[in-house]
Amino acid sequence: MLGGTPASAQTPPAADPAPVTKASTAAPNASDLLFEQPQMKNVPPGTKLTYGYIRRSGISKGPFGPPMDDTIKLGIEPGKSADARDIRVEMFSGANRFPAGPFEDMPGNPVMTLFLEHHLMDMARVLSANPRYIKNAIRKGLRDNATVTPTTIDYKGRTVSAWRIETQPFLEDRMKDRMRGMENIRYTFVTSDAVPGELVSIEAQSKNAEGGELLQESLTYDPNAG
C-alpha cells in the first residue's frame, strides 16, 4: 500500500439524491393550485389552446337542455409581464356561442373560471337557486373540503406528474333537499405543470341511486388541436 486511506476505510461515493416528485411533496391547497398559480407562464405567445366540452343529463324534461358537444378555444398573446398573457376566447360555436373575455395580462388560466361560471348559471336555473349561493358552496368545498392527490397522466406519449383535486360541496349542505338529487355532485380537476396552461380536465358528475346520469359535464384539454 502506497499510503493514504485504506480502500476499506474510504467513504463511499454519495448516492444521487432521490428525484423530487409530486408523490414525495406535500399536497398543495386545492384553491391555491387551481386559482392562484401563474398557469399561463408555460404557454408561448401565438399558441391556441383548445378544450373539448361535453354536457349531458338524464333528468326528465331536459332542464339542462339538449346534449352539448363543443369547444372552448383560447388565443394566447404576450401580456405586460413575463408570466402573464393576453387571452382571446372563443367559448363554444354557432348557436352555442357564449360571450367571454378578452382577458388582459392574465397569469392564471381563465378556462377554469369560464367553465365554473357557465356551470353554476345552469345549476342555478335548474334548481331555482341563487348562483352566488352555489358559487360560494363550490368555493368553500375547494378551500375546506377537497382532497388533493398525486397522479400521473399520459401527455403526448409520455407519463407526467399531475394533481387530482376532488370535492363534493353539497353533501352536507343545509339546502341539499332542494338539489333534485344532485347533492352528491362531485367536482374533479386534474392539473399538470407539464401541460400548457396546466389544466388537464374538469368534470362535474352526479348520478341517482340507480346509477342514472343526472349530470355529466366535462372540459378536457386537447393537445392535438391547433
C-alpha positions as a Markdown table, in Angstrom:
| # | Residue | x | y | z |
|---|---|---|---|---|
| 1 | Met | 0.0 | 0.0 | 0.0 |
| 2 | Leu | 1.5 | 3.4 | -1.0 |
| 3 | Gly | -0.1 | 5.5 | 1.7 |
| 4 | Gly | -3.4 | 7.4 | 2.1 |
| 5 | Thr | -6.6 | 5.9 | 3.4 |
| 6 | Pro | -7.0 | 2.2 | 3.1 |
| 7 | Ala | -9.6 | 1.2 | 0.5 |
| 8 | Ser | -11.7 | -0.5 | 3.1 |
| 9 | Ala | -12.0 | 2.8 | 5.1 |
| 10 | Gln | -12.7 | 5.1 | 2.2 |
| 11 | Thr | -16.0 | 6.9 | 2.3 |
| 12 | Pro | -18.2 | 5.5 | -0.5 |
| 13 | Pro | -19.4 | 8.0 | -3.1 |
| 14 | Ala | -22.6 | 9.8 | -2.2 |
| 15 | Ala | -25.6 | 8.4 | -3.8 |
| 16 | Asp | -27.5 | 10.6 | -6.3 |
| 17 | Pro | -30.3 | 12.4 | -4.5 |
| 18 | Ala | -33.8 | 10.9 | -4.9 |
| 19 | Pro | -35.8 | 12.8 | -7.5 |
| 20 | Val | -38.5 | 15.1 | -6.1 |
| 21 | Thr | -41.9 | 14.0 | -7.4 |
| 22 | Lys | -45.4 | 15.1 | -6.5 |
| 23 | Ala | -45.7 | 11.8 | -4.5 |
| 24 | Ser | -42.9 | 12.9 | -2.3 |
| 25 | Thr | -44.0 | 16.5 | -1.7 |
| 26 | Ala | -46.8 | 17.8 | 0.5 |
| 27 | Ala | -50.1 | 18.3 | -1.4 |
| 28 | Pro | -50.9 | 22.0 | -2.1 |
| 29 | Asn | -54.2 | 23.6 | -1.2 |
| 30 | Ala | -56.8 | 23.0 | -3.8 |
| 31 | Ser | -57.9 | 26.6 | -4.3 |
| 32 | Asp | -54.3 | 27.8 | -4.5 |
| 33 | Leu | -53.4 | 25.1 | -7.0 |
| 34 | Leu | -56.4 | 26.0 | -9.2 |
| 35 | Phe | -56.7 | 29.7 | -9.0 |
| 36 | Glu | -53.5 | 31.3 | -7.6 |
| 37 | Gln | -50.8 | 29.9 | -9.8 |
| 38 | Pro | -49.3 | 31.5 | -12.9 |
| 39 | Gln | -50.6 | 28.7 | -15.1 |
| 40 | Met | -50.1 | 30.6 | -18.4 |
| 41 | Lys | -46.3 | 31.1 | -18.0 |
| 42 | Asn | -45.6 | 27.9 | -19.9 |
| 43 | Val | -47.8 | 28.9 | -22.9 |
| 44 | Pro | -45.8 | 30.6 | -25.7 |
| 45 | Pro | -47.5 | 33.6 | -27.2 |
| 46 | Gly | -49.1 | 32.7 | -30.5 |
| 47 | Thr | -50.4 | 29.4 | -29.1 |
| 48 | Lys | -54.1 | 28.4 | -29.3 |
| 49 | Leu | -55.3 | 26.1 | -26.5 |
| 50 | Thr | -58.4 | 24.0 | -27.3 |
| 51 | Tyr | -60.6 | 22.3 | -24.7 |
| 52 | Gly | -63.4 | 19.8 | -25.6 |
| 53 | Tyr | -66.6 | 20.5 | -23.7 |
| 54 | Ile | -69.4 | 17.9 | -23.1 |
| 55 | Arg | -72.7 | 18.2 | -21.2 |
| 56 | Arg | -75.5 | 15.7 | -21.0 |
| 57 | Ser | -78.2 | 14.9 | -18.5 |
| 58 | Gly | -80.9 | 12.2 | -18.0 |
| 59 | Ile | -83.2 | 14.3 | -15.9 |
| 60 | Ser | -86.8 | 14.2 | -17.2 |
| 61 | Lys | -88.0 | 17.1 | -19.3 |
| 62 | Gly | -84.3 | 18.0 | -20.0 |
| 63 | Pro | -83.9 | 21.1 | -17.8 |
| 64 | Phe | -80.2 | 21.3 | -18.8 |
| 65 | Gly | -81.2 | 21.4 | -22.5 |
| 66 | Pro | -80.1 | 19.0 | -25.2 |
| 67 | Pro | -76.7 | 17.2 | -25.1 |
| 68 | Met | -73.9 | 19.6 | -26.0 |
| 69 | Asp | -70.5 | 18.7 | -27.5 |
| 70 | Asp | -68.4 | 21.8 | -28.3 |
| 71 | Thr | -65.1 | 23.5 | -27.7 |
| 72 | Ile | -63.6 | 26.4 | -25.8 |
| 73 | Lys | -60.6 | 28.0 | -27.5 |
| 74 | Leu | -58.0 | 30.4 | -26.1 |
| 75 | Gly | -55.8 | 32.5 | -28.3 |
| 76 | Ile | -52.6 | 33.5 | -26.4 |
| 77 | Glu | -50.7 | 36.7 | -26.9 |
| 78 | Pro | -47.9 | 38.4 | -24.8 |
| 79 | Gly | -49.0 | 40.1 | -21.6 |
| 80 | Lys | -47.4 | 43.0 | -19.8 |
| 81 | Ser | -45.4 | 40.8 | -17.5 |
| 82 | Ala | -43.3 | 37.7 | -18.3 |
| 83 | Asp | -45.7 | 35.2 | -16.7 |
| 84 | Ala | -49.0 | 36.8 | -17.9 |
| 85 | Arg | -50.8 | 36.6 | -21.2 |
| 86 | Asp | -53.5 | 38.5 | -23.1 |
| 87 | Ile | -56.1 | 35.9 | -24.0 |
| 88 | Arg | -58.9 | 35.9 | -26.6 |
| 89 | Val | -61.8 | 33.5 | -26.0 |
| 90 | Glu | -64.0 | 31.5 | -28.4 |
| 91 | Met | -66.5 | 30.0 | -26.0 |
| 92 | Phe | -68.5 | 27.4 | -28.0 |
| 93 | Ser | -69.6 | 27.8 | -31.6 |
| 94 | Gly | -72.6 | 28.5 | -33.7 |
| 95 | Ala | -75.8 | 28.8 | -31.8 |
| 96 | Asn | -74.0 | 27.8 | -28.6 |
| 97 | Arg | -71.6 | 30.8 | -28.8 |
| 98 | Phe | -71.3 | 32.5 | -25.4 |
| 99 | Pro | -69.6 | 35.9 | -24.9 |
| 100 | Ala | -66.5 | 35.7 | -22.8 |
| 101 | Gly | -63.3 | 37.7 | -22.5 |
| 102 | Pro | -60.9 | 39.0 | -23.7 |
| 103 | Phe | -58.6 | 38.9 | -20.7 |
| 104 | Glu | -55.6 | 41.2 | -20.4 |
| 105 | Asp | -52.3 | 40.4 | -18.6 |
| 106 | Met | -53.7 | 37.2 | -17.1 |
| 107 | Pro | -51.3 | 34.9 | -15.1 |
| 108 | Gly | -53.9 | 32.2 | -14.5 |
| 109 | Asn | -55.8 | 30.1 | -16.9 |
| 110 | Pro | -59.3 | 31.7 | -17.3 |
| 111 | Val | -60.9 | 28.5 | -18.7 |
| 112 | Met | -61.4 | 27.2 | -15.2 |
| 113 | Thr | -63.5 | 30.2 | -14.2 |
| 114 | Leu | -65.3 | 30.2 | -17.5 |
| 115 | Phe | -66.3 | 26.5 | -17.1 |
| 116 | Leu | -67.4 | 27.0 | -13.5 |
| 117 | Glu | -69.3 | 30.2 | -14.1 |
| 118 | His | -71.2 | 28.6 | -17.0 |
| 119 | His | -71.9 | 25.5 | -14.9 |
| 120 | Leu | -73.2 | 27.4 | -11.9 |
| 121 | Met | -75.5 | 29.5 | -14.1 |
| 122 | Asp | -77.1 | 26.3 | -15.4 |
| 123 | Met | -77.3 | 24.8 | -11.9 |
| 124 | Ala | -78.9 | 27.9 | -10.5 |
| 125 | Arg | -81.5 | 27.9 | -13.3 |
| 126 | Val | -82.3 | 24.2 | -13.0 |
| 127 | Leu | -82.5 | 24.4 | -9.2 |
| 128 | Ser | -84.2 | 27.8 | -9.0 |
| 129 | Ala | -81.3 | 28.8 | -6.7 |
| 130 | Asn | -79.1 | 31.9 | -6.2 |
| 131 | Pro | -76.0 | 31.4 | -8.4 |
| 132 | Arg | -73.9 | 33.2 | -5.7 |
| 133 | Tyr | -75.0 | 30.6 | -3.1 |
| 134 | Ile | -73.8 | 27.8 | -5.5 |
| 135 | Lys | -70.6 | 29.6 | -6.2 |
| 136 | Asn | -69.8 | 30.1 | -2.6 |
| 137 | Ala | -70.6 | 26.4 | -1.8 |
| 138 | Ile | -68.2 | 25.3 | -4.5 |
| 139 | Arg | -65.5 | 27.8 | -3.4 |
| 140 | Lys | -65.9 | 26.6 | 0.2 |
| 141 | Gly | -65.7 | 23.0 | -0.8 |
| 142 | Leu | -62.4 | 23.6 | -2.7 |
| 143 | Arg | -61.0 | 25.6 | 0.2 |
| 144 | Asp | -62.0 | 23.5 | 3.2 |
| 145 | Asn | -63.1 | 20.0 | 2.0 |
| 146 | Ala | -61.2 | 18.9 | -1.0 |
| 147 | Thr | -58.8 | 16.0 | -1.5 |
| 148 | Val | -55.6 | 16.7 | -3.5 |
| 149 | Thr | -53.7 | 13.6 | -4.5 |
| 150 | Pro | -50.7 | 13.0 | -6.8 |
| 151 | Thr | -51.3 | 11.1 | -10.0 |
| 152 | Thr | -49.9 | 10.7 | -13.5 |
| 153 | Ile | -51.3 | 11.4 | -16.9 |
| 154 | Asp | -50.3 | 10.5 | -20.5 |
| 155 | Tyr | -49.2 | 13.6 | -22.4 |
| 156 | Lys | -48.1 | 13.3 | -25.9 |
| 157 | Gly | -46.9 | 9.7 | -25.4 |
| 158 | Arg | -45.0 | 10.3 | -22.1 |
| 159 | Thr | -46.1 | 9.9 | -18.5 |
| 160 | Val | -46.0 | 13.2 | -16.5 |
| 161 | Ser | -46.9 | 14.1 | -12.9 |
| 162 | Ala | -50.2 | 15.7 | -12.1 |
| 163 | Trp | -52.5 | 16.6 | -9.3 |
| 164 | Arg | -56.1 | 15.3 | -8.9 |
| 165 | Ile | -58.5 | 17.5 | -6.9 |
| 166 | Glu | -61.9 | 16.3 | -5.8 |
| 167 | Thr | -64.7 | 17.8 | -3.8 |
| 168 | Gln | -68.4 | 17.2 | -3.1 |
| 169 | Pro | -69.5 | 20.5 | -1.7 |
| 170 | Phe | -73.3 | 19.8 | -1.3 |
| 171 | Leu | -73.2 | 16.5 | 0.6 |
| 172 | Glu | -73.8 | 18.3 | 4.0 |
| 173 | Asp | -75.3 | 21.5 | 2.7 |
| 174 | Arg | -78.3 | 22.8 | 4.6 |
| 175 | Met | -80.2 | 23.2 | 1.3 |
| 176 | Lys | -79.4 | 19.8 | -0.1 |
| 177 | Asp | -83.0 | 18.8 | -0.1 |
| 178 | Arg | -83.5 | 21.3 | -2.9 |
| 179 | Met | -80.8 | 19.8 | -5.1 |
| 180 | Arg | -83.1 | 17.5 | -7.1 |
| 181 | Gly | -81.0 | 14.5 | -6.1 |
| 182 | Met | -77.7 | 16.2 | -7.2 |
| 183 | Glu | -76.4 | 16.9 | -3.7 |
| 184 | Asn | -73.8 | 14.1 | -4.4 |
| 185 | Ile | -72.4 | 16.1 | -7.4 |
| 186 | Arg | -68.6 | 15.6 | -7.5 |
| 187 | Tyr | -66.2 | 18.0 | -9.0 |
| 188 | Thr | -62.9 | 16.6 | -10.2 |
| 189 | Phe | -60.0 | 18.7 | -11.5 |
| 190 | Val | -56.7 | 17.4 | -12.9 |
| 191 | Thr | -53.7 | 19.7 | -13.4 |
| 192 | Ser | -50.1 | 19.3 | -14.5 |
| 193 | Asp | -47.4 | 21.9 | -15.0 |
| 194 | Ala | -46.2 | 19.8 | -17.9 |
| 195 | Val | -49.3 | 20.7 | -19.9 |
| 196 | Pro | -49.7 | 24.2 | -21.5 |
| 197 | Gly | -52.0 | 26.2 | -19.3 |
| 198 | Glu | -51.7 | 23.4 | -16.6 |
| 199 | Leu | -55.4 | 22.4 | -16.8 |
| 200 | Val | -55.9 | 18.8 | -18.0 |
| 201 | Ser | -59.6 | 18.3 | -17.2 |
| 202 | Ile | -62.6 | 19.3 | -15.2 |
| 203 | Glu | -65.6 | 17.1 | -14.5 |
| 204 | Ala | -68.9 | 17.7 | -12.7 |
| 205 | Gln | -70.8 | 14.4 | -12.3 |
| 206 | Ser | -73.9 | 13.4 | -10.4 |
| 207 | Lys | -75.8 | 10.0 | -10.6 |
| 208 | Asn | -79.0 | 8.9 | -8.9 |
| 209 | Ala | -79.3 | 5.8 | -6.6 |
| 210 | Glu | -79.9 | 3.6 | -9.7 |
| 211 | Gly | -76.8 | 4.9 | -11.5 |
| 212 | Gly | -78.8 | 7.1 | -13.8 |
| 213 | Glu | -76.9 | 10.1 | -15.1 |
| 214 | Leu | -78.3 | 13.4 | -13.6 |
| 215 | Leu | -75.4 | 15.5 | -14.9 |
| 216 | Gln | -72.2 | 14.8 | -16.8 |
| 217 | Glu | -70.3 | 17.9 | -17.7 |
| 218 | Ser | -66.6 | 18.0 | -18.6 |
| 219 | Leu | -63.9 | 20.1 | -20.1 |
| 220 | Thr | -60.7 | 18.3 | -21.4 |
| 221 | Tyr | -57.6 | 19.8 | -22.9 |
| 222 | Asp | -56.9 | 18.6 | -26.5 |
| 223 | Pro | -53.2 | 18.6 | -27.1 |
| 224 | Asn | -53.7 | 17.7 | -30.8 |
| 225 | Ala | -55.9 | 20.6 | -31.7 |
| 226 | Gly | -54.4 | 23.6 | -33.4 |
